[in-house]
Amino acid sequence: RTFFATLYLITCYQSKKKFARRVASFTFKSMFKLTILGLMIIVHASDASLGQVTETWRITGGYHEGIAFDRTNNRLLLSSIVSNSIISLDPDNNFELITTYNPQGSQIIHSLGMKVDEGTGQVHLATSDFATFDKGGYALYDMPPTAEAQAAASVSLSLDMPCTNGESGCGLANDVFATENGVAYVTDSMNGRIFKVENGAMEEVVISDPTLLDWVDSAFPFGINGLVVYEEGKLIASNSGAGTIVHVDLVTGEATNVEIIEGDVGGADGLLFSKGRLYLITGTAIDVLESDNGWKKATVAGSINIDQSASGETATTATWGGTDEEIYVSFVRFGDLFGEVGANADQSLIAKVTLTGEIPSIPTLPTITPDTASLGQLTETYRVPAKYPEGIAYDRANNRLLLGSLTSNSIVSLNPANDFALLNTFTPDTDNPSSLGMKVDESTGSVHVATSTFGTFDDGGYARYDLDGNADTASVSTVLSMTCTNGTSGCGLANGVVIGDDAVAYISDSMNGRIFKVEDGAIEEVTSDPLLSWVDQSFPFGSNGMAYDKSNGLLLIANTGAASLVRLQLSTNEVTSIPIMGDIGNVDDVLLDSNNRLFLISGTTIYVLTDEGNEWRSAVVRGTIDVDRSELGESAASGTFGIDESEIYISYVRFNDLFGAGVNDNFALIGKVEVGKVLCLTADACNERRQEIGLKNFYVSNTYPSKGCFEKNGNAFFGEGGSEEDMSLSPLPGLQKRLWCEVVVPTVPPAQAIAEPTPCLTEEECFSKIQELGFPILNTGVYPSKGCFYKENNAYFSDGTMEEMSKASLPGKQKRIWCDNGPLVTKSNFLEIEIPESISYPNTPSSLVKGVGQEGLQHIANDSFLLGRSTSYKIIISLTVAAFTILVVTI
């Protein structure tokens, strides 16, 4: 809406030849098209009103844009898009002008967005030449309170936005947000950029991102506008031209559009954020959004009507007032900004919006903080007769461990009951390249393999093997090749594999950032996305190991080169990066257990992650497991759950001598990790563990050859004086067996459940509830809708069955009134109550109003007022303590 009005401004300027160089390419046709688009975005998403305009004021001085409430000094500050001055107003005296501040010693032209630093009292400003949409910059003012009519604003800092060619003073600095630690962020509406101001310097955080840029058809590039930092490293911005809301990760610079999954929003200008909810200033309304998944998606909770367009005013920006229950809105008359002088050219409009009631709560989760605590232990390692294995899979049906190879197409099976001795070496009866990622389909016993020539990083494909435990030949039931970008086959490095529903397999292509699906004997590309590629393309080794999240229909994919985790929604093929709280390394493989915990295998460490109850739209590192064997030249590459999810088997690769002749060239290292087991580092911890498992006696000595906690013949021992490496050695000699202490591996706390709403089942319950909500009367009768409900400003009760009176969805604008745990009930001014047209009333007019009894009458006794008005009726109710009379007057 603001942008549409700005186009009107540009048209006026064009007539005066002042914007000719900016808008020379505008034709009448393009202006008409933009005008239509501007009108199209003036929509309201919800009829739920969450507040109302309670007061408006005309303020001396026209065309104010930025607005900020200084709580420390109890004053309202306004900037202007036609000057560089700031005015302060007295909220306790009808916002009378206190002081006009003029910056000293600065070339600042116009002041737009503005925020007060409550800690220092300083004012952060986005500055520009609004007439030419350039000379963008940032300023920091010191404006101590004074009763003087005119005062100087000391400019502590003034910075120019850099240009793309290295010069300065480019862009339209439009809005600013200041964090609690004094860091400011500034938007550039012309070039889709975000700048950070810290320690006296300006740094570009997001560089011309398309999601922050142009109007939808790029005819006039007015994009990013308002912004809020809602938590450390996370920012939300409005793109006024495109009519979108954008989420920005300030750490990575990634900007993504927020998907509005319920409701519609228009092109927003200013933004506010409080108590987890986003408030959009959209010209004639404040739309309120909420999200339960880190602002990847959002729903519209309701809107607040602030329409002042009848007087030519457009709401642009807003600020919280003395509390977060009141909002002050600044309006601009774009229509006459540079055109004919309007009726209120020397005055600006501001409005006070009072929030009403509570917005219905969304499920919340306890705050989860990242942790590096040990959540498991590498308890055993084995040298096995296999050459440079990569893929590893546990065949539970046949109790065997399977290993592929980077240098051959064979698969070996090992016996876990006999120190992983060799059982079979299976060689496929086809000329397949090397076997990389591998998974066993428990439902069929087949082995799904990602195949490639690892030496040349191509010949990518897929094979499905059937491995008979008594044979040395792998029966190949399916062999497929990845397609190339030019339509031929055999391209890419097939690396990871995972099995979805109905034996559908998914293959990652690490060379080209692609995911393929294998179904019904055919292979097809699912997606190709930059998020699945190496970040700088110097070595395009991207998408690698994968896990299948059955409950949410997702693939969780490791991007090894970018050290990131990616989410692929299989129903839509949408690819998004997963923001992670905590650090991870260059992850190779990914495992997901039945408790929705993700295990990332990364060379020397397994990172244990959970999401935040939001279908993996974000994740938190909850702990780590040390699997470091780098002193042997070994790097943990891939993993598999063992006989159950309490154990993970890891395949190590010696990349340094992969194609040479290493010390252990024909023997690979595998490791067994026990999840939830950790070292017992003290004698007390060892003794406590002994008591938990019921061993008889406990002995401590510094003379035992074995160090740490162990058991033998039903007794527990603790050998003092050893290092952590000594205390983790396993297996131990003879009958000794290592004892491990246990830790709880975190899961995602369940969302706080929202109780089911309770219906009002009697007339008395309904009446009690509407009194609580503030409805003045209760209409009773026989209506199509049953139970307790309201429409606009009228409350009703009609007797019915339990099912009828509990029905949540009602026709038209009718809304259910719940006696407990229900959503917000919203209503307008009770002095104007429309008689609903869709409700069939009984014939007697007196039945329109429920007699409320003596107690209810006292609330409105001795008062006469207009209750309702429609095209057919005007109801005038005169009330006294003793009785009341209803007069129905036909107009």
N, C-alpha and C positions, 0 to 999 in steps of 0.2 A: 504494500500500500504506500509506504513511504517512497518507494522507488517510482511508483506511478506518479505521485505528486512531484517528485524531482524532475520527471520528464516534462511535466507541465512547466516547471521552472525553466528548463532548458529551452522549451519552445518560446517562452517570453524573452529569454536572453537572445535567442537566435534572431528574433524580430528586431532587437536593438543592436545586432551585429557584434555582440560581446562574446558569444560562444561560437563564432563561425568556424574557428579552427578546430574546435572539439566536435562539432556536430555537422560538419559539412557533408558527411556521407549520409545524413538522415534525409530520407525522402518522406513525402506524405504517407506513402504506403507503409513504410517501416514504422513510422510513428503511430499510424492507425493500428497496426498489428500489436505494437507494444502496449498501446492503450487498452486494447481488448484483453491482453494478457494481464495487465494490471488489474482490470476489473474482475477477472476470473479468480484472482487469489483472495478477493475479499469474501471470505467464508468464515463461518463459525462452526466449530467442530462439535460442540455439545450444547444442549439447552440447560445444562446444570450451571446455575450461577453460583460462583464461589465468593462473591463480594459485590459491592456496589459503590458508585461515585456518591460520596456523602457531602462534599463541598467542592466548589470551584471558585477561583479568584482570577481577576484580571490584574496583571503585574505590569508596572511601568517599564517600558523598554521592550521593543518588539523582537520577535524571531529568536527566542531562546531555544537551545538544543540540549546541551548537557545539563543534568540536574543531579545534585548530590546533597544529602542531609548530613550536616556536621553535628553528630550527637554530643561531642565534647563541648561545643560552644552553643548548642541548641539554635542552629540557624540553617536555613535552606539556601543553597548556592545554585545559581543559574549562569551558564555560559551562553554565548551567542554565536550564530553562524554569520553574523554581519559585523562583528567587532571582536576585539581581543579582551574586552573587559569582562569582569565577573561581578555579579551583584549578590548581596546577602540580604535575606529577608527574615522577618521576625515571625515565627510560627505562633507565638502567643498573642500577637496583635494583628490578626488578619493578614499576615504576610506583608506587612508594610515594609517598604524599602529601608534598609539600615545604611548600607554603604555600597558604593560602586568602586571596585578595585580596578586599577589600571596598571598593567605590567610595565616595569621600568627597565630600560636598557636592553630591550629585546625587539626583534623584528617579527614577532608573532603577529599574524594577520587575523585569523579567526580561531575561536575556541569551540571545539565540538564536544566529544565525550569527556566526562569528568568523574573523578572518584576522590573521596577524602580518605587520607590515611589516618585512622583514628588514633594510632599510636603516636604520630608526630604532629598531627594537625595540618600537615602539608596537603596540597591539592595537586593531584596528577591530572594532566590534560592531554588530549589528542588535539593537535593544532594543524591547521591547513589553510589554504586559500580556497574557500568554498566556491568562489566565483569561477575559478579555473580548474578546480578539482586537482590541485597539485600543491607543491611546497609542504608536503606532509612532514610532521615531526611530533615531538613530545616535549612537554614542559612541566616543570615542578615549581609551584608557587608557594610562597609563604604569605599568608593573609591573616595576621593576628586580628582578633575582634577589635572593633573601634566604633564609636558613636559618630564619627565624622562622616559627612555625606560623601566625600571623595577620599580615597586612600590609595597608596601605592602598593602593588603586589610585587614583592621581591621575587625575582626569577632565580631560583637556586640552580636550575639546570635547564638547558634548552638544547635539543638534539634534532638533527635533520635525518629523515629517512634516506638511506642510500638509493641510488638509481641502479638499474641493471647494468649500465655502462660504467659504473664506478663513481659517478658524480653523486651529488647529494641534493635533497630537496624535491624528490619525486614522490608520487603517490598521494592518496587522500587518506590521511590519518583520521579515522572516524570515531572509534571508541577506544576506551582504555579501561583496564582492570588492574587494581593494585592488590597484591597478596599481603598477608599479615607480616611477612618479613621484608616488606618494602620493595619487592620486585614488581615491576609493572609490565603489562603486555598491551600492545597497541595493534589495531587492525588497519590494514591498507585496503580500502574498498576498490581501488582502481586496479590493483595488481594481484589480488588474492594472497597477500602476505600477512604474516604475524611476526611482530618484533618483540623482543624482550629487552627491557631496560634494567640493568643491574650494575651497581658500583660505578655509576656515571657513564656507562657505555651502552650503546644500542647494538643488538645482535639479531640477525634474521633467524627466526626459529623455523618457520614454514615458508618454503620458497615457491611462490606462484603455483599453489596446488589447484588443479582444475575444480575441485569441490568447493573452493573458496572464491572462485572467479565469477564468471559472467552471468548475466541474465540468461535465461534458458536458451535463447537462440543467438547469443553473443552479439546482438546488434548494438548494445551499449554495455560495456563491461563494468557494472556496478555490483560487486559481489559481497564479500564478507563485511559484516557491520558490527553488531553488538557481540559481546563475549563475556563469559564468566569462567573463572578457574574454580571448579567445584571440589577438587581435591588435589593434593600435590601431584603435579605432572599430568593432570587431566583438565582439558578445557572444552567448553562448548561454545560454538559461535553460530550466529545467524547469517545466512546468505540471502539478503533481501531480494536480490534480483531473481534468483532461482527458486525462491520460496521454500528453502530447505533449512534444516538444522544440521550442523556438522560437529562431529566429535573429533577432537585433536589430541593425539598423544604427544605431549611436549618433549618426551624423551627421544622418541624415534622420528618425530615430525610427521607421522602418518595421520592423514585426515580422511574420515569416512562419513558419509551421510547417515544420519540417524533415521532408521526406518520407522515411520509412524504406522503402527499396526492396528490402531483403533482410533478413529476420528480423523479430522483434517485440520491443518493449520495453514495460515496464509504467510505472506512474506513478512517476517519479523524484522524489527529494527533493534530496539534495546532488549536486553535480557536481565533477569534477576534470578537468583537461586537461593532457596531457603528450605531447610528441613527435608532435603532430598528431592525437592520439586523445582521444576524450571518454569519461569513465568515469561511469556513472550509478549512484547508490546507490538501489536499488529495493526496500528492505525486507528481502529475503532473498537478494539477489544484487547483484553489480556487473556491469552490462552494458557492454561496450566497443564503441564506435561509431567508424567512420572514414568520411571523406568525401574525394573528390577533386575537388569542384566548389564549394568555398567554403561548405559546409554548407547548400546548398539541398536536397541529398539525402544520405542516409547509409546505410551498411550495418552490420549487427551482426557484428563480428569474432568475438565469443565472450562468455562470461560466467564469473564467478567465484562459486561457491556460498559464501555467508556466512550461511546460514540458521541462526538461533538462536531460531526461533519456538517450539520445544519448551519453552523457558523463558520464553515470553511476550515476547521481545525483538524489536524492529523496528529494523533499521539505518536511520538517518536521514541522517547527514552523515559526511564523511570528510576526511582531510588526508593529504598526502604526508608521509612520515617524514623520516629523515635523508637519504634519497636518493629519487629517483623510481622506485625499484624496490620500495618498501614503502609500504603504505597503512595508516593507522590509522582504524578505523571506530568511531563512537559509536552505541550502541543505546539505545532508550527503551522502557520497558514502558508503552505507552499504556493497556493494559487495566486496570491498577490505579493509573494516575496520580492519579485523583481518586476512585477507588472503594475497595474493600477493600484493606487493606495486604497486599502480596504477600510471598513468601518472601524476596525480596531488596530490600525497600523502601528500605533504607538504603544500598544499593550499586548502582552502575551497571556495565554491561558495556562494555568496549572490546575490540576484536580487532585483531590485526596480520595483514595480508594480504601475502603475499610473491608477487610476480609471477614467473611461470615462463616461461622461453624468450622468444623474440621473436615478436611478432605479425607475421603475413605482411605484407610491405611492399606498399604500393600505389604505382602509378606516380607519380613526383614530377617537378616542373618546377623549373627554376632560378627563383629569385626575380626577378620583373620589376618594375622601378621605373619610374614615369612619367617622361616626358622631353618637353621642348618644342623639341628640335633641329629645324632646318629639314630637311624631307624632300622638298622639291620646289620648283619655281619657276614663278611666273606669267610665262611667257616672251613672250606676245604678247596683245594685245587688239585688238578690231575693233569698229567701228561698223557695224551691219548694218541693212538696211531692214525692221525689225520693230517693232511697237508694244507696249511693256510685256510682253515675253515672260516666261513663268514656266516652263512645261515645256520640256525640251530633250532630244533623243534623237538618237543617231548611227545612221544607216541604213547599215551596213557593206556590205550587198549592193549598194546603189546609190551608195555613197560620197557621201553627202549628210548635212548636218546639218539637223534639223527643229526648229522653234520653234513653240510655241503662243502664246497671248496671254491676258492677264487681262481684256482689254477687248473681245475678239471671239472668234468661233468658228473663225477661219481658222487655217491652219497654213502656214508658209513653209518652203521648202527652200532651202538655201544650198550653194554649191560650195566645199569646203575647198581645192580645187586652185587657186582663183582668188580668194584673199583673202575667201572666203565671200560672193561676189557672189550676188545673188538668182537662183534657178533658177525656182521656181514659187511661187504663192500658191494654196493649196488651200482652197476654201470648201465645206463640207459641204452636201449637198442637203436638209438638214433644219434646222429652226429650233432648233438646239442652243444652249445658253448658252456661256460662255467655256470655253476649253481650258486646263486647268491642268497637272497632272502628266501625263507622256507617256512611253511605252516602246514600242520597236519589237520585235516578235516575229520574231527572226531566222529561225525555222523556216517562217513563213508570209509574212513581209513586211508583215503588218498592223500598224497603229499603234493601241495601246490608250491611251485618253485618259480622264482624270478631268474631268468637266464640271460647271460650276456658274456661278451668277451671282455674280461676285465682289463686286459692289457691295452686294448684300443678304445675302451669305453663305448662300444657300439654293439651291434647284433642283438639288441634288446628284444626280449620276448618272454614267453610264458610256457611252462610245461606242467603237466599233471601226471604224476607217477603213481603206480600201484606197486608196493614193495612187499613181496612175499618173504616172510621170515626165513624160509628154507631155500631161497634161491639167491643167486648173485646177479640177477638181471632185473633192472627196473623196467617194468612194463609201462610204456609211455602211452597214455590214453589220449592226450591232447598236446599238440605243439603249435604255438602261434607266435607270430612276429609283430612287434610294434610297428605302426605305420610311421613314415617319415613326413615331414612337413610338405614335401613335394609329391606325396602320394605313393611313393614306393614303400618298401618294407625293410625291416632290419635295422632301424635307426634307434639311437638312444641307449641309455644304460638302465636296464631293468634292475632295480635294486631291492626295494622292499615289496612284501606281499602280505595281504591280510584277507581273511575270509569273512564275507558278510552273510546276509540271510540267503537261504536256499542255495548254498554252495557257490554263490557268486564270489569271484575273486577280484581283488583290486591290486594293481601293480603301479609302483612309482617309477618315473623316469627321471633320474638324478641329473641328466645332462640338459634336459630341455624344460624342466619344471612342469611335467605333465603327469596326469593320473589316468590310467586305463582301467576298464572294466572287462572282465571275462565272464561271459554268460552264454549258455547254450552253445558252446563250441565256437563262439565268435569273440573277437577282441575289438573294443571301440574306445576312443578317447572320451573321457568324461570332462576333463578341463585342462587348460593350459593357462597358467597364471604367473605373473611376476613374483607373487609372494612365495612361489614354490621354486624360485631360481636363486642362485648365488647372488649376493647383494651387488657386487661390482662387476660381475661377469668375467673377472680375470681368470677364474676357474669355475665353470658352471656346474658345480656339484651341489644340487639343491635338495629337492624332495627325496626322502630316504625311508626310514622305518615308519610304519603306520599302525594304528590301533583302531578297531571298530567299536563305536559306542552304539550298541543295539537300541538302547532305550530312547535315544535322541536321533537316531538315523544319521550319525556323523562319522567321518573319518578324521582322526587326529593325527597330523602328519608332522614329522620332524624335518625341518630344513637345516641340514647339517652346515652348509656354508654360511648361512645367515644367522646361525645360532638362534633359531626361532621356532615357534610352534604354530601350526596353521590348522584352521578348522574348515572342513569341507562339508557343507550341508548337502546330503545326497539327494534330497527331494527337489532342491532348486539349483544344485551345483554352485551355490554361493561359496566363495573362498574368502575367508577373513583371517587376519592375524590375531592370535590370542595374546592379549597383554598379560604379562607375568610379573607378579610381585616377587622379587627375589632373582637371583642370578642362576643361569644355566649355562652349560658349555655348548660345544658343537655336538649336538645330539645325533647319534647314529640310529638307535632303535627305540621303539616305544612299546610298552605293555600297559594294558588297562585291566584292573582286576574287577571283581564283582561288587566291590565297595566304592566304585567310581574313583579309585586312586590310580594315578598315572605314574609309571616308572620310566624315567628317561635315562637311557644308557649312553654315557658320554666319556669314553676313554678311560678315565680313572675314577669316575664317580657315577652312582645312580642317584638321580634327583627324584624325590617323591613329591608329587603335586596333587592337589585337589582343585576343583573349580570352586566357585563361590555360590553354588546352588543355582547357577544360571546357564546350564547347558554348555559349559566350556566357552562362554564368551569372555571369560577371564580366568586366570589361574593363580595359585599361590604355592610357592615352594614350602612344603611342610617339614622337610628334613632331607637328609642325604644318607647314602651308604657308600663307604669307602671300598672301592674294588681295585685300588692302584697296584699294578704290577709293572709299572714303567721301568723299574730297575732291571727287569728282565727283557726290556724292549717290547713288552706286550701291551696292547691297547684293547680295552673292552669294546667290542663292536656290536654285538647283537645278543639277544637274550630270549628266554622262553620260561614260562612257568613250568614247574616240575609236576610231580604227582598231584600236587594241589598248589594253591596260590601262596602258601607260606614259604615256598622255596623257588628260587630263580636260578637257572643255569645260564652262565655267560660264556660266550665264545670270544676268545682273544685272538688278535692278529698282530704279527710282527711286520708292520708295514715297511720298516727300514730295510729289511732283507727279504722282502716279499719275492723278488725275482732273483735273489742271489742264493748263496749257499750258507745259511745260518747254522748256528750250533744245534738248534732243534728243528732242522729243516723238515723232517718227516714226522715230528711229534708236536701236536698242537696243545695249547693250554686251555683248559676249561675250568670254570670256577663255580662253586655252589654258594649261593647267598641264602641265608635264612632271614626272612623278613620278621622284624620284631625282636630279634635276638641281638644282644650287644655284649661287650666285655663286662665281666664282673671285675671292676678295677680295685676293689678293696675287699679285705677279709670280711667286713660286715656285710657287704653286698653279697658275697659268696655264701655266707652263713644264712642270710635271709632267703636266698634262692634254694639252699639245701632244705630249709624248713618248708618251703612251698611245695617241693616235689617229694618230701617225706623220706629223705635219707637219714640214716641212724645217727651218725656221729660227725663231728667237725674238728679238723686238725689244721693247725697253722704252723709253718716252719719256714725258715730261710735257707734250709739245707736241702729241700726237695729239688731234684734236677728239673722237674717240670714246674713252670711258673704259672701263677694265676690260679684260677678256679677250675678244679677237675674232680672227677669221682672215680672210685675204684672199690669194687666189692661192697657196694651199698653204703659207702662212707664218702664224705666230701672233704676236700683238702684245698688249702690255699698256699701256694708257694710264693713267698715274699721275695722281693729284690729283683724282679724282672721288669723289662720294658713292656710297653703295650704290644710290641711285635712278639716278644717272648710269650706274653699271656694270651695271644691269639693263635699260637701254633696249634694246628690240628691236621691230621690225627696225631695222637700221642702214643708213646710206646706201650707195648704190652696190653694190659687190661684197662689202662687209664683211658678216660673219656672226658673230653672237654665239657665243662658246664658253662652255659651262657645265661646271663641275666636277660630279663624280658622288658620291653617297652611297648607302650600302646602306640600303634601307628594311627595317626589322625585320620578321621573321615570328615566329610562335610556335615556340619551341624544341620539338622532339619530346619526348614523355614518355620518361623513362628506361625502356628496355625491360626487362621482367622475363624472364629466361632461361627457356626451357622446362624443366620438371622432367625429371630423368633417372631412369628406373626401376632398381631393383636386379634384375639378371637372373640372378644365381646365388645359391645358398645361402650362399656365402662372403661375397658383397657384402652380402647381407641381414643376416647375422650381425654383420659389422663395423659396419653402420649402427645396429643395435639396441643394440650396446654403447655407441656414441657417444650414443645417446638415453637410455640408462639402463635399458632393459628387461633383467631378469636372465636370461631364458631365451628360446630360440627354438623354437617348436613347428614340426615339419616333418611332412609327410604329403601325402595326396591330398585336397585341399579343393576345393569348388566355385569359390572365388575363387583366382586364380593369382598367382604372384609374391610380393612382400614386402608384408605388410599387418599391421594390428593391429586389435583390437577391445577397447575399454576398456583393460585393463592387460596384455593378452596379445599377443605378436608371433608371426607365422606366416610360413612359406614353403612354397609349393606350385609345382612346376615347371610351366611352360606355354609357350605361344607368346609371341613378342615382343608381339603385339597384346594377348593376355590379360594379360600381366604389366605392361603400360603403361596398362591401363584405369584411369581416374581415379575413376570413379563405381562404388562397390561397394555391395552390398545392406546394409540395416539399419544397424547402428552400426560396420560395418567401414570402416576408413580405409586408404588407400594409404600406404605408407612409401616415399618417394623417396630415392634415394641422393644426389641433388644438386638444388638449386634448388627443392625442394618446400616446401609450406606447413608451418606449425607442427604438430608431433606432440604431442598432449597426453595425459596419463595421470594416474591417481590414485595413492594410496598402494599400493606394491607388496606390502604385507603383506596386502592383501585383493584377491585376483584372482578374478573370476568366470569360470568355464569357459563360453565362449560356447555358447548353445543352438542357434544357427543354423548352426554348422559341423559337418559330419560327420567324426568322428574315425575313424582306423583302429582295429581291434579291440584291438590290444595297448596296454595302459595306458602301457608304457614309451615309446611313440612320442609321448606328449604332450610330452616334454621332450627337447630337442636336447642331446646331450653337447657341452660347450663346450670340451673339451680342457684341457691343463694350465694354459695362460695364463689362460683364462677362469675356471678353478676357483680360481686364487689370489685372485681378487677376492672370492670368497664362501667360502673354505676355512674349515674348523673352525667352521662356524656351522650351527645348526639353527633353522629358522624355518618358520612357516606360510606357504606360497606361495598356496594357493588354497582357497576354501571355497564350496560351493554346497549345494543341497538334497540332492544325491546323493553328493557326494564331499568328503572332506577329505584333502588331500595334505600329508603331512609329509615333508620332505626333510632327511635328515641328510647332511652333507657332510664329507669329510675330504680331505686332500691327495691320498691315493692313489686313493680311489674314493668312490662315493656309492650310496645305496640308496633306491629309491622305494617307499614303502608306501602303498597305496591302501586306505583304510579306509572301508567303507560305513557311513554313519550309520544 
